[in-house]
Amino acid sequence: MSAFSNILGHQEQIQDLISRFDKGQLPHGLGFIGPNGIGKALIAQKLAAYVLGGGGNGGDRNGGDQAWSQELALLQSGAHPDFLRIEPDTSTAKADIKVEAARQLVTFMQQTPTRSAWRVAVIDGAQKLNTQAANGILKVLEEPPERGLIILVLDDLSSVLPTIRSRLVPL
């Protein structure tokens, strides 16, 4: 669990996620829910690096702490080919997530991983999905690709469509 050692709190949830991944039982859709500032986005990013690095047991293609560190560095630089981060468009007054981002997610998840055995997407601020975008991501949540993980980071689960809620494992 050294990949998550600098995170205060959330140890039970983190251990559950690690255990699920290492056993091959990680759900394809996760909802990280809670108020701003509690570390949801940080945990999502570190979980993405953990998954893309093959976990702690040397699984998949890479594995181990060194692989995790390499994946995290690529994620943080925005250069990881198997990771997609979607955030609200702050250039508009609404600051919402538009349908173009949903289309980008669908295309991304349909592609074959290039560096890892997985594709991981994080939608930070998922409560800002506009109706078209929310409907757009449903397809990939309903028919997830093998070894695909989508993490929605949001303040309140009730802020997304019931059909999205039903396809997420909330944490």
Secondary structure per residue as TSV (DSSP state, phi and psi in degrees):
chain	resnum	aa	ss	phi	psi
A	1	M	-	360.0	13.1
A	2	S	G	-62.5	-23.4
A	3	A	G	-61.0	-25.1
A	4	F	G	-112.3	13.7
A	5	S	T	-64.7	-24.4
A	6	N	T	-91.8	11.5
A	7	I	-	-98.7	127.1
A	8	L	-	-90.8	131.7
A	9	G	S	79.0	178.8
A	10	H	-	66.1	13.1
A	11	Q	H	-59.9	-38.9
A	12	E	H	-63.9	-44.1
A	13	Q	H	-67.7	-41.1
A	14	I	H	-63.0	-45.8
A	15	Q	H	-62.0	-38.2
A	16	D	H	-62.0	-45.5
A	17	L	H	-63.6	-43.6
A	18	I	H	-61.8	-45.9
A	19	S	H	-61.7	-44.1
A	20	R	H	-61.2	-43.5
A	21	F	H	-64.8	-47.8
A	22	D	H	-63.4	-25.6
A	23	K	T	-91.5	-1.0
A	24	G	T	75.1	26.5
A	25	Q	-	-120.4	22.8
A	26	L	-	-72.9	126.1
A	27	P	-	-63.7	156.3
A	28	H	S	-78.7	-20.4
A	29	G	E	-130.3	121.8
A	30	L	E	-120.3	144.5
A	31	G	E	-117.6	113.0
A	32	F	E	-93.5	110.4
A	33	I	E	-121.2	136.0
A	34	G	S	157.9	174.5
A	35	P	-	-65.7	159.8
A	36	N	T	-58.9	145.1
A	37	G	T	88.9	5.6
A	38	I	S	-96.9	-0.1
A	39	G	S	102.0	12.2
A	40	K	H	-58.7	-49.1
A	41	A	H	-66.6	-36.9
A	42	L	H	-65.0	-43.9
A	43	I	H	-65.2	-40.3
A	44	A	H	-59.5	-43.9
A	45	Q	H	-65.0	-42.6
A	46	K	H	-70.4	-36.6
A	47	L	H	-64.1	-40.9
A	48	A	H	-58.5	-46.0
A	49	A	H	-63.5	-39.9
A	50	Y	H	-61.5	-48.0
A	51	V	H	-64.5	-46.9
A	52	L	H	-66.8	-26.8
A	53	G	T	-85.1	-1.3
A	54	G	T	90.2	9.1
A	55	G	T	80.9	-171.9
A	56	G	T	-92.8	-6.5
A	57	N	T	-101.9	14.1
A	58	G	T	73.4	22.0
A	59	G	-	-73.7	178.1
A	60	D	S	49.8	-134.8
A	61	R	S	-91.5	-32.2
A	62	N	S	-113.4	-82.3
A	63	G	-	83.8	153.9
A	64	G	H	85.9	171.8
A	65	D	H	-64.3	-36.9
A	66	Q	H	-64.2	-44.0
A	67	A	H	-63.5	-41.6
A	68	W	H	-59.7	-45.0
A	69	S	H	-62.1	-41.0
A	70	Q	H	-64.6	-42.9
A	71	E	H	-65.3	-41.8
A	72	L	H	-62.8	-42.3
A	73	A	H	-61.1	-42.1
A	74	L	H	-65.8	-41.0
A	75	L	H	-60.4	-48.1
A	76	Q	H	-65.4	-30.2
A	77	S	H	-83.3	-8.6
A	78	G	T	78.3	18.0
A	79	A	-	-111.4	7.9
A	80	H	-	-79.3	122.2
A	81	P	T	-71.0	-16.2
A	82	D	T	-106.8	16.3
A	83	F	E	-129.8	136.4
A	84	L	E	-130.1	130.9
A	85	R	E	-115.8	129.1
A	86	I	E	-119.4	133.5
A	87	E	-	-135.2	163.1
A	88	P	-	-58.8	146.7
A	89	D	-	-80.9	101.0
A	90	T	T	-81.4	1.7
A	91	S	T	-81.5	-5.2
A	92	T	S	-116.3	162.0
A	93	A	S	-63.2	-35.3
A	94	K	S	-72.1	-29.5
A	95	A	-	49.8	51.7
A	96	D	-	-106.7	176.7
A	97	I	B	-101.1	121.6
A	98	K	-	-93.7	167.6
A	99	V	H	-60.6	-29.5
A	100	E	H	-60.2	-36.9
A	101	A	H	-67.1	-38.1
A	102	A	H	-64.3	-41.7
A	103	R	H	-62.5	-40.7
A	104	Q	H	-61.3	-41.2
A	105	L	H	-62.0	-47.2
A	106	V	H	-59.9	-47.4
A	107	T	H	-61.1	-45.7
A	108	F	H	-58.3	-47.1
A	109	M	H	-70.8	-20.5
A	110	Q	H	-81.0	-16.3
A	111	Q	S	-78.4	156.4
A	112	T	-	-79.1	135.4
A	113	P	-	-58.5	146.0
A	114	T	S	-108.5	-35.9
A	115	R	S	-106.7	-32.2
A	116	S	S	-116.5	-179.3
A	117	A	S	-92.8	-1.6
A	118	W	-	-125.3	163.3
A	119	R	E	-123.1	130.4
A	120	V	E	-129.2	133.6
A	121	A	E	-127.2	138.5
A	122	V	E	-118.9	126.1
A	123	I	E	-107.0	98.7
A	124	D	E	-87.3	130.2
A	125	G	T	78.9	36.3
A	126	A	G	-61.3	-18.3
A	127	Q	G	-66.7	-12.2
A	128	K	G	-94.7	7.7
A	129	L	B	-62.4	124.5
A	130	N	-	-75.1	170.7
A	131	T	H	-58.5	-43.2
A	132	Q	H	-64.2	-42.4
A	133	A	H	-66.1	-42.4
A	134	A	H	-60.1	-45.7
A	135	N	H	-65.3	-32.1
A	136	G	H	-67.8	-33.7
A	137	I	H	-83.8	-12.4
A	138	L	H	-58.1	-40.1
A	139	K	H	-55.5	-47.1
A	140	V	H	-74.5	-28.5
A	141	L	H	-74.2	-33.8
A	142	E	H	-75.4	-35.3
A	143	E	S	-128.0	71.6
A	144	P	-	-70.3	146.6
A	145	P	-	-73.1	153.8
A	146	E	T	-63.1	138.4
A	147	R	T	58.1	41.6
A	148	G	E	-120.7	136.7
A	149	L	E	-130.3	129.4
A	150	I	E	-121.6	124.2
A	151	I	E	-114.1	121.2
A	152	L	E	-99.3	123.1
A	153	V	E	-103.8	118.3
A	154	L	E	-150.6	159.5
A	155	D	S	-76.2	-37.0
A	156	D	-	-148.0	124.8
A	157	L	G	-62.9	-30.1
A	158	S	G	-71.0	-7.2
A	159	S	G	-82.6	-4.3
A	160	V	S	-113.6	161.2
A	161	L	-	-55.9	144.1
A	162	P	H	-55.3	-34.4
A	163	T	H	-66.8	-31.3
A	164	I	H	-73.7	-47.2
A	165	R	H	-52.6	-41.0
A	166	S	T	-69.3	-14.7
A	167	R	T	-106.5	9.2
A	168	L	-	-113.6	148.0
A	169	V	E	-97.0	111.6
A	170	P	E	-79.0	141.0
A	171	L	-	-131.5	360.0
